Amino acid sequence: MVKLNKIYTRTGDDGTTGLVDGSRVAKHDAIMQAVGDIDEANSAIGVAVAALVEGDAATLLRRVQNDLFDLGADLATPVTDGADPEWALRIVETQVARLEREIDRLNESLPALDSFILPGGSTAAAAVHLARAVARRAERSVVAAATERALNPQARAYVNRLSDLLFVLARHLNADPAQGGTGDIKWVPGASRQD
């Protein structure tokens, strides 16, 4: 269990930070960029939850937020050639499968897309679209970190599915009048050329 009595430790004053196994890396290391971007995605999802009318979507996103703490711990725990230590927290296949089930569930009631859509709509959907864009950046950071060190493949799969989930959820919210939705806002190519 995590117990934080003191917020500052001064151990990072030299530009390094500790990983879960006690090793230290530069704060600008690719793995720390990925952990930071996952944290930012989690924070953006928190803003989205605050914009939602309480219900299934908020519950879903809170569960994702908890998973993202697991994901941050996973990334900050080096993968070794041997078996993980007992205390290592890893994203597992069931967490990825749950995202896939949620994507399918939300998508089945939506009309097929016949155009790209603009990120916006209701306040809640716009916040989820922003969280989706942040999650996509986090995925790029995780993929970049994977070029430098071994990572759990399920961690990479989770962050890949996350942006898909957020896209479908934003569409779902824009279709839900209870969440202020009035439908997708379609991209009209070249619509602003003629003023």
ZADO-1210 file (C-alpha; in nm, 4 decimals, padded with zeros to 6 digits):
<atoms>
<atom x="00.0000" y="00.0000" z="00.0000" code="MET" pos="1"/>
<atom x="00.1208" y="00.3500" z="-00.0795" code="VAL" pos="2"/>
<atom x="00.1766" y="00.5824" z="00.2149" code="LYS" pos="3"/>
<atom x="00.2885" y="00.9405" z="00.1511" code="LEU" pos="4"/>
<atom x="00.3693" y="01.1435" z="00.4585" code="ASN" pos="5"/>
<atom x="00.6084" y="01.3833" z="00.2932" code="LYS" pos="6"/>
<atom x="00.5512" y="01.5305" z="-00.0529" code="ILE" pos="7"/>
<atom x="00.9028" y="01.6540" z="-00.1232" code="TYR" pos="8"/>
<atom x="01.2097" y="01.4364" z="-00.0759" code="THR" pos="9"/>
<atom x="01.4844" y="01.6404" z="-00.2468" code="ARG" pos="10"/>
<atom x="01.6072" y="01.3196" z="-00.4154" code="THR" pos="11"/>
<atom x="01.5083" y="01.4548" z="-00.7563" code="GLY" pos="12"/>
<atom x="01.7022" y="01.7767" z="-00.7245" code="ASP" pos="13"/>
<atom x="01.9812" y="01.6199" z="-00.9324" code="ASP" pos="14"/>
<atom x="01.7447" y="01.5706" z="-01.2284" code="GLY" pos="15"/>
<atom x="01.6750" y="01.2025" z="-01.1650" code="THR" pos="16"/>
<atom x="01.3732" y="01.0150" z="-01.0392" code="THR" pos="17"/>
<atom x="01.3210" y="00.6710" z="-00.8917" code="GLY" pos="18"/>
<atom x="01.1589" y="00.3763" z="-01.0618" code="LEU" pos="19"/>
<atom x="00.9558" y="00.1198" z="-00.8693" code="VAL" pos="20"/>
<atom x="01.2531" y="-00.1171" z="-00.8341" code="ASP" pos="21"/>
<atom x="01.4632" y="00.1576" z="-00.6731" code="GLY" pos="22"/>
<atom x="01.6770" y="00.2324" z="-00.9784" code="SER" pos="23"/>
<atom x="01.7043" y="00.5930" z="-01.0919" code="ARG" pos="24"/>
<atom x="01.6680" y="00.7473" z="-01.4355" code="VAL" pos="25"/>
<atom x="01.6858" y="01.0998" z="-01.5718" code="ALA" pos="26"/>
<atom x="01.3595" y="01.2880" z="-01.5430" code="LYS" pos="27"/>
<atom x="01.3745" y="01.3423" z="-01.9197" code="HIS" pos="28"/>
<atom x="01.4153" y="00.9684" z="-01.9910" code="ASP" pos="29"/>
<atom x="01.1636" y="00.8361" z="-02.2457" code="ALA" pos="30"/>
<atom x="01.0021" y="00.6137" z="-01.9828" code="ILE" pos="31"/>
<atom x="00.9382" y="00.9145" z="-01.7588" code="MET" pos="32"/>
<atom x="00.7928" y="01.1042" z="-02.0558" code="GLN" pos="33"/>
<atom x="00.5517" y="00.8136" z="-02.1037" code="ALA" pos="34"/>
<atom x="00.4616" y="00.8002" z="-01.7333" code="VAL" pos="35"/>
<atom x="00.4032" y="01.1765" z="-01.7343" code="GLY" pos="36"/>
<atom x="00.1860" y="01.1621" z="-02.0449" code="ASP" pos="37"/>
<atom x="-00.0212" y="00.8801" z="-01.8908" code="ILE" pos="38"/>
<atom x="-00.0657" y="01.1009" z="-01.5819" code="ASP" pos="39"/>
<atom x="-00.1758" y="01.3893" z="-01.8038" code="GLU" pos="40"/>
<atom x="-00.4269" y="01.1632" z="-01.9822" code="ALA" pos="41"/>
<atom x="-00.5591" y="01.0555" z="-01.6428" code="ASN" pos="42"/>
<atom x="-00.5996" y="01.4195" z="-01.5403" code="SER" pos="43"/>
<atom x="-00.7798" y="01.5019" z="-01.8665" code="ALA" pos="44"/>
<atom x="-01.0154" y="01.2108" z="-01.8020" code="ILE" pos="45"/>
<atom x="-01.0779" y="01.3553" z="-01.4548" code="GLY" pos="46"/>
<atom x="-01.1851" y="01.6831" z="-01.6159" code="VAL" pos="47"/>
<atom x="-01.4153" y="01.4850" z="-01.8456" code="ALA" pos="48"/>
<atom x="-01.5717" y="01.3039" z="-01.5486" code="VAL" pos="49"/>
<atom x="-01.6384" y="01.6413" z="-01.3842" code="ALA" pos="50"/>
<atom x="-01.8256" y="01.7516" z="-01.7004" code="ALA" pos="51"/>
<atom x="-02.0470" y="01.4419" z="-01.7092" code="LEU" pos="52"/>
<atom x="-02.3897" y="01.3905" z="-01.5616" code="VAL" pos="53"/>
<atom x="-02.3342" y="01.1123" z="-01.3072" code="GLU" pos="54"/>
<atom x="-02.4014" y="00.7668" z="-01.4520" code="GLY" pos="55"/>
<atom x="-02.2470" y="00.4797" z="-01.6477" code="ASP" pos="56"/>
<atom x="-02.0010" y="00.6952" z="-01.8433" code="ALA" pos="57"/>
<atom x="-01.8589" y="00.8491" z="-01.5247" code="ALA" pos="58"/>
<atom x="-01.8282" y="00.5058" z="-01.3657" code="THR" pos="59"/>
<atom x="-01.6509" y="00.3726" z="-01.6749" code="LEU" pos="60"/>
<atom x="-01.4046" y="00.6612" z="-01.6805" code="LEU" pos="61"/>
<atom x="-01.3288" y="00.6338" z="-01.3080" code="ARG" pos="62"/>
<atom x="-01.2397" y="00.2687" z="-01.3634" code="ARG" pos="63"/>
<atom x="-01.0127" y="00.3739" z="-01.6505" code="VAL" pos="64"/>
<atom x="-00.8491" y="00.6303" z="-01.4215" code="GLN" pos="65"/>
<atom x="-00.7665" y="00.3553" z="-01.1739" code="ASN" pos="66"/>
<atom x="-00.6251" y="00.1445" z="-01.4597" code="ASP" pos="67"/>
<atom x="-00.4068" y="00.4367" z="-01.5631" code="LEU" pos="68"/>
<atom x="-00.2435" y="00.4391" z="-01.2197" code="PHE" pos="69"/>
<atom x="-00.1781" y="00.0666" z="-01.2727" code="ASP" pos="70"/>
<atom x="-00.0340" y="00.1529" z="-01.6140" code="LEU" pos="71"/>
<atom x="00.1945" y="00.4192" z="-01.4686" code="GLY" pos="72"/>
<atom x="00.3216" y="00.1686" z="-01.2117" code="ALA" pos="73"/>
<atom x="00.3694" y="-00.0893" z="-01.4877" code="ASP" pos="74"/>
<atom x="00.5772" y="00.1507" z="-01.6988" code="LEU" pos="75"/>
<atom x="00.7826" y="00.2566" z="-01.3962" code="ALA" pos="76"/>
<atom x="00.8682" y="-00.1058" z="-01.3122" code="THR" pos="77"/>
<atom x="01.1495" y="-00.2264" z="-01.5390" code="PRO" pos="78"/>
<atom x="01.0835" y="-00.5463" z="-01.7333" code="VAL" pos="79"/>
<atom x="01.3612" y="-00.7999" z="-01.6854" code="THR" pos="80"/>
<atom x="01.4494" y="-01.1233" z="-01.8637" code="ASP" pos="81"/>
<atom x="01.3352" y="-01.3268" z="-01.5638" code="GLY" pos="82"/>
<atom x="00.9962" y="-01.3471" z="-01.3996" code="ALA" pos="83"/>
<atom x="00.8514" y="-01.0293" z="-01.2516" code="ASP" pos="84"/>
<atom x="00.8901" y="-00.9912" z="-00.8779" code="PRO" pos="85"/>
<atom x="00.5754" y="-01.0664" z="-00.6794" code="GLU" pos="86"/>
<atom x="00.5188" y="-00.6964" z="-00.6089" code="TRP" pos="87"/>
<atom x="00.5268" y="-00.5864" z="-00.9756" code="ALA" pos="88"/>
<atom x="00.1954" y="-00.4401" z="-01.0906" code="LEU" pos="89"/>
<atom x="00.1309" y="-00.5078" z="-01.4585" code="ARG" pos="90"/>
<atom x="-00.1559" y="-00.4327" z="-01.6936" code="ILE" pos="91"/>
<atom x="-00.3138" y="-00.7665" z="-01.7816" code="VAL" pos="92"/>
<atom x="-00.5049" y="-00.8968" z="-02.0816" code="GLU" pos="93"/>
<atom x="-00.8392" y="-00.8820" z="-01.8990" code="THR" pos="94"/>
<atom x="-00.8038" y="-00.5032" z="-01.8610" code="GLN" pos="95"/>
<atom x="-00.7460" y="-00.4663" z="-02.2360" code="VAL" pos="96"/>
<atom x="-01.0358" y="-00.7029" z="-02.3120" code="ALA" pos="97"/>
<atom x="-01.2661" y="-00.4977" z="-02.0878" code="ARG" pos="98"/>
<atom x="-01.1867" y="-00.1849" z="-02.2919" code="LEU" pos="99"/>
<atom x="-01.2651" y="-00.3763" z="-02.6113" code="GLU" pos="100"/>
<atom x="-01.6007" y="-00.4905" z="-02.4695" code="ARG" pos="101"/>
<atom x="-01.6849" y="-00.1330" z="-02.3695" code="GLU" pos="102"/>
<atom x="-01.5892" y="-00.0020" z="-02.7146" code="ILE" pos="103"/>
<atom x="-01.8139" y="-00.2624" z="-02.8795" code="ASP" pos="104"/>
<atom x="-02.1013" y="-00.1957" z="-02.6373" code="ARG" pos="105"/>
<atom x="-02.0932" y="00.1807" z="-02.6909" code="LEU" pos="106"/>
<atom x="-02.0402" y="00.1561" z="-03.0662" code="ASN" pos="107"/>
<atom x="-02.3297" y="-00.0820" z="-03.1366" code="GLU" pos="108"/>
<atom x="-02.5917" y="00.1894" z="-03.0791" code="SER" pos="109"/>
<atom x="-02.4121" y="00.4526" z="-03.2891" code="LEU" pos="110"/>
<atom x="-02.4691" y="00.5146" z="-03.6587" code="PRO" pos="111"/>
<atom x="-02.1808" y="00.4286" z="-03.8903" code="ALA" pos="112"/>
<atom x="-01.9541" y="00.7209" z="-03.9679" code="LEU" pos="113"/>
<atom x="-01.9804" y="00.8694" z="-04.3167" code="ASP" pos="114"/>
<atom x="-01.7417" y="01.1555" z="-04.2397" code="SER" pos="115"/>
<atom x="-01.4679" y="01.2470" z="-03.9970" code="PHE" pos="116"/>
<atom x="-01.6092" y="01.4327" z="-03.6982" code="ILE" pos="117"/>
<atom x="-01.4907" y="01.7462" z="-03.5260" code="LEU" pos="118"/>
<atom x="-01.3913" y="01.7156" z="-03.1602" code="PRO" pos="119"/>
<atom x="-01.6692" y="01.8968" z="-02.9783" code="GLY" pos="120"/>
<atom x="-02.0406" y="01.8857" z="-02.9205" code="GLY" pos="121"/>
<atom x="-02.1584" y="01.8820" z="-02.5628" code="SER" pos="122"/>
<atom x="-01.9270" y="01.9986" z="-02.2864" code="THR" pos="123"/>
<atom x="-01.8851" y="01.6385" z="-02.1714" code="ALA" pos="124"/>
<atom x="-01.8121" y="01.5058" z="-02.5218" code="ALA" pos="125"/>
<atom x="-01.5644" y="01.7867" z="-02.5892" code="ALA" pos="126"/>
<atom x="-01.3814" y="01.7035" z="-02.2647" code="ALA" pos="127"/>
<atom x="-01.3674" y="01.3356" z="-02.3638" code="VAL" pos="128"/>
<atom x="-01.2363" y="01.4303" z="-02.7100" code="HIS" pos="129"/>
<atom x="-00.9604" y="01.6326" z="-02.5440" code="LEU" pos="130"/>
<atom x="-00.8777" y="01.3363" z="-02.3187" code="ALA" pos="131"/>
<atom x="-00.8641" y="01.1205" z="-02.6346" code="ARG" pos="132"/>
<atom x="-00.6072" y="01.3513" z="-02.7936" code="ALA" pos="133"/>
<atom x="-00.3962" y="01.3461" z="-02.4762" code="VAL" pos="134"/>
<atom x="-00.4253" y="00.9658" z="-02.4650" code="ALA" pos="135"/>
<atom x="-00.2999" y="00.9452" z="-02.8239" code="ARG" pos="136"/>
<atom x="00.0057" y="01.1504" z="-02.7261" code="ARG" pos="137"/>
<atom x="00.0593" y="00.9205" z="-02.4284" code="ALA" pos="138"/>
<atom x="00.0470" y="00.6239" z="-02.6647" code="GLU" pos="139"/>
<atom x="00.3151" y="00.7823" z="-02.8840" code="ARG" pos="140"/>
<atom x="00.5307" y="00.8305" z="-02.5743" code="SER" pos="141"/>
<atom x="00.4817" y="00.4690" z="-02.4660" code="VAL" pos="142"/>
<atom x="00.5745" y="00.3451" z="-02.8145" code="VAL" pos="143"/>
<atom x="00.8829" y="00.5700" z="-02.8151" code="ALA" pos="144"/>
<atom x="00.9886" y="00.4373" z="-02.4733" code="ALA" pos="145"/>
<atom x="00.9463" y="00.0820" z="-02.6037" code="ALA" pos="146"/>
<atom x="01.2197" y="00.1491" z="-02.8598" code="THR" pos="147"/>
<atom x="01.4629" y="00.2043" z="-02.5720" code="GLU" pos="148"/>
<atom x="01.3573" y="-00.0596" z="-02.3174" code="ARG" pos="149"/>
<atom x="01.1403" y="-00.3663" z="-02.2815" code="ALA" pos="150"/>
<atom x="00.7795" y="-00.2911" z="-02.1898" code="LEU" pos="151"/>
<atom x="00.4825" y="-00.5067" z="-02.1044" code="ASN" pos="152"/>
<atom x="00.2966" y="-00.5648" z="-02.4361" code="PRO" pos="153"/>
<atom x="-00.0379" y="-00.5399" z="-02.2544" code="GLN" pos="154"/>
<atom x="00.0533" y="-00.1881" z="-02.1393" code="ALA" pos="155"/>
<atom x="00.1004" y="-00.0859" z="-02.5014" code="ARG" pos="156"/>
<atom x="-00.2257" y="-00.2548" z="-02.6019" code="ALA" pos="157"/>
<atom x="-00.4166" y="-00.0833" z="-02.3203" code="TYR" pos="158"/>
<atom x="-00.3099" y="00.2669" z="-02.4155" code="VAL" pos="159"/>
<atom x="-00.3871" y="00.1909" z="-02.7810" code="ASN" pos="160"/>
<atom x="-00.7431" y="00.0813" z="-02.6954" code="ARG" pos="161"/>
<atom x="-00.7896" y="00.3756" z="-02.4603" code="LEU" pos="162"/>
<atom x="-00.7981" y="00.6383" z="-02.7334" code="SER" pos="163"/>
<atom x="-01.0461" y="00.4218" z="-02.9282" code="ASP" pos="164"/>
<atom x="-01.2680" y="00.3960" z="-02.6205" code="LEU" pos="165"/>
<atom x="-01.2589" y="00.7713" z="-02.5660" code="LEU" pos="166"/>
<atom x="-01.3475" y="00.8382" z="-02.9307" code="PHE" pos="167"/>
<atom x="-01.6506" y="00.6088" z="-02.9168" code="VAL" pos="168"/>
<atom x="-01.7521" y="00.7427" z="-02.5755" code="LEU" pos="169"/>
<atom x="-01.7421" y="01.1025" z="-02.7042" code="ALA" pos="170"/>
<atom x="-01.9718" y="01.0010" z="-02.9915" code="ARG" pos="171"/>
<atom x="-02.1984" y="00.8199" z="-02.7457" code="HIS" pos="172"/>
<atom x="-02.2197" y="01.1301" z="-02.5262" code="LEU" pos="173"/>
<atom x="-02.3016" y="01.3485" z="-02.8263" code="ASN" pos="174"/>
<atom x="-02.5898" y="01.1107" z="-02.9032" code="ALA" pos="175"/>
<atom x="-02.7227" y="01.1259" z="-02.5458" code="ASP" pos="176"/>
<atom x="-02.9606" y="01.4184" z="-02.4743" code="PRO" pos="177"/>
<atom x="-02.9177" y="01.3539" z="-02.0990" code="ALA" pos="178"/>
<atom x="-02.5495" y="01.4466" z="-02.1418" code="GLN" pos="179"/>
<atom x="-02.6340" y="01.7531" z="-02.3530" code="GLY" pos="180"/>
<atom x="-02.5640" y="01.5745" z="-02.6792" code="GLY" pos="181"/>
<atom x="-02.7094" y="01.6843" z="-03.0105" code="THR" pos="182"/>
<atom x="-02.5168" y="01.4522" z="-03.2426" code="GLY" pos="183"/>
<atom x="-02.1767" y="01.4368" z="-03.4054" code="ASP" pos="184"/>
<atom x="-02.0353" y="01.7486" z="-03.5675" code="ILE" pos="185"/>
<atom x="-01.9208" y="01.6417" z="-03.9113" code="LYS" pos="186"/>
<atom x="-01.6103" y="01.7684" z="-04.0845" code="TRP" pos="187"/>
<atom x="-01.6934" y="01.9381" z="-04.4128" code="VAL" pos="188"/>
<atom x="-01.3744" y="01.9376" z="-04.6224" code="PRO" pos="189"/>
<atom x="-01.2923" y="02.2833" z="-04.7534" code="GLY" pos="190"/>
<atom x="-01.6012" y="02.4423" z="-04.5952" code="ALA" pos="191"/>
<atom x="-01.4113" y="02.7525" z="-04.4856" code="SER" pos="192"/>
<atom x="-01.2418" y="02.8281" z="-04.8181" code="ARG" pos="193"/>
<atom x="-01.5173" y="03.0527" z="-04.9491" code="GLN" pos="194"/>
<atom x="-01.5792" y="03.3501" z="-04.7217" code="ASP" pos="195"/>
</atoms>
